[in-house]
């Protein structure tokens, strides 16, 4: 994996998580700007997936390819699912769902790095 891209996704996801936490504590629902923030994180994850695919195609294989790509697919599905839930659920729980999904994405970055390196 490329560490700067990995850190960029993790920091963006944690920033989104903090933003969602503030809204959850204030008993507010997710706003459209937060969903745009989630879209930015999603875009970074798509770039990360493309880079990983290109690196694997050129010979830099992850230590555990099946697990690695399972994590990639999982992280790509998490934020859109949370955004759909947040759009449908107009209570503070939409902020909690977005918070949990963003934290999960940040932790998946650690697992992606570990499965690529074989740790």
C-alpha positions in Angstrom: 0.0 0.0 0.0 1.0 3.6 -0.4 1.2 5.0 3.2 0.3 8.7 2.3 -2.9 7.5 0.6 -3.7 5.2 3.5 -3.2 8.0 6.0 -5.3 10.4 3.9 -8.2 8.0 4.0 -7.8 7.3 7.7 -7.6 11.0 8.6 -10.5 12.0 6.4 -12.6 9.2 7.9 -11.7 10.2 11.4 -12.5 13.8 10.7 -15.9 12.7 9.4 -16.3 10.6 12.5 -15.6 13.6 14.8 -18.1 15.7 12.8 -20.7 13.1 13.2 -19.9 12.7 16.9 -20.5 16.5 17.4 -23.9 16.1 15.7 -24.8 13.0 17.7 -23.9 14.7 21.0 -26.0 17.7 20.0 -28.9 15.5 19.1 -28.9 16.5 15.5 -29.4 14.5 12.3 -26.9 14.3 9.6 -26.8 17.2 7.2 -26.1 17.1 3.4 -22.6 18.6 3.9 -21.7 15.5 6.0 -22.9 13.3 3.2 -20.7 15.2 0.8 -17.8 14.6 3.3 -18.6 10.9 3.2 -18.5 11.1 -0.6 -15.0 12.6 -0.4 -13.8 9.8 1.8 -15.5 7.3 -0.6 -13.6 8.9 -3.5 -10.3 8.5 -1.7 -11.2 4.8 -1.0 -11.9 4.3 -4.7 -8.6 5.8 -5.6 -7.0 3.6 -3.0 -8.7 0.5 -4.5 -7.6 1.4 -8.0 -4.0 2.0 -6.9 -4.0 -1.4 -5.0 -5.3 -3.1 -8.1 -2.7 -1.6 -10.3 0.1 -2.5 -7.9 -1.2 -6.0 -7.6 -1.4 -6.3 -11.4 2.2 -5.1 -11.7 3.5 -7.7 -9.3 3.3 -6.2 -5.8 0.9 -8.7 -4.3 -0.7 -8.4 -0.9 0.3 -11.1 1.6 -3.3 -12.2 2.0 -5.1 -11.2 -1.3 -8.5 -12.6 -0.5 -8.7 -10.9 2.9 -7.2 -7.7 1.5 -9.9 -7.4 -1.2 -12.6 -8.4 1.3 -11.6 -5.4 3.4 -11.5 -3.2 0.3 -15.0 -4.2 -0.7 -16.3 -3.9 2.9 -15.0 -0.3 3.3 -16.4 0.7 -0.1 -19.8 -0.5 1.0 -19.9 0.9 4.5 -20.2 4.7 3.9 -22.8 4.5 1.1 -24.9 2.2 3.3 -24.5 4.6 6.3 -25.4 7.5 4.0 -28.5 5.8 2.8 -29.5 5.1 6.4 -28.7 8.6 7.4 -30.8 10.0 4.6 -33.8 7.8 5.6 -33.4 8.2 9.4 -33.8 11.9 10.2 -32.9 11.6 13.9 -29.7 11.8 15.9 -29.2 8.1 15.2 -28.3 9.0 11.6 -25.3 10.8 13.1 -24.4 7.7 15.2 -24.6 5.4 12.2 -22.3 7.7 10.2 -20.0 7.9 13.2 -19.7 4.1 13.5 -19.2 3.7 9.7 -16.5 6.3 9.6 -14.6 4.8 12.6 -14.9 1.4 10.9 -13.4 2.7 7.7 -10.5 4.3 9.7 -9.8 1.0 11.4 -10.0 -0.9 8.1 -7.1 1.2 6.9 -5.0 -0.4 9.6 -6.1 -3.8 8.6 -5.5 -3.1 4.9 -1.9 -2.1 5.7 -1.4 -5.2 7.8 -2.8 -7.6 5.2 -0.8 -6.0 2.5 2.4 -6.3 4.5 1.6 -9.7 5.9 1.7 -8.7 9.6 
